[in-house]
Amino acid sequence: MYEPMTVDITTDEVVGLGRKQFKAHPRIGEWIEIDIDGIGTVFRVVMVGHSSDGHGSDLYVKRLGRTAELIQTIKGK
């Protein structure tokens, strides 16, 4: 498992979302889903920062919207 620190940079106010667990390390451009207040929320990975001193990785993400709404958009409805 990978457990990078995840940081939301959608707005001017940078918000730390904490460490999240992933089976594979998310890459730039991929979408990830994070539970925000009990609601599945999708983010796009815009940057991955790797530490040279063994402290792991940071994911910088931008919020795309609620999972259910995005699925409807993809389906074209």
Phi, psi and omega in degrees: 000142174256142183225068180283154171289134183246130186233124180272118180245029182298320182243181178296335179271108180287130184238120175284126180261001179087184179274131180240147181263135178225143177288327176234148182288119179300144181246162179305133179094340180284155175262139174234150178250131179231138178282114178245112180053041176082007181239128177295124183233134183260138177233150174256131179284122181253340176202146174237123178250129181250134180279139178272354182251020174084012181270013176089203186237160173240137174252128175254123189230158173237133182291131177257331179143184179288142183305310183300320180291320179293323178297318178297321179295316180297321180289345179084027181245000000 
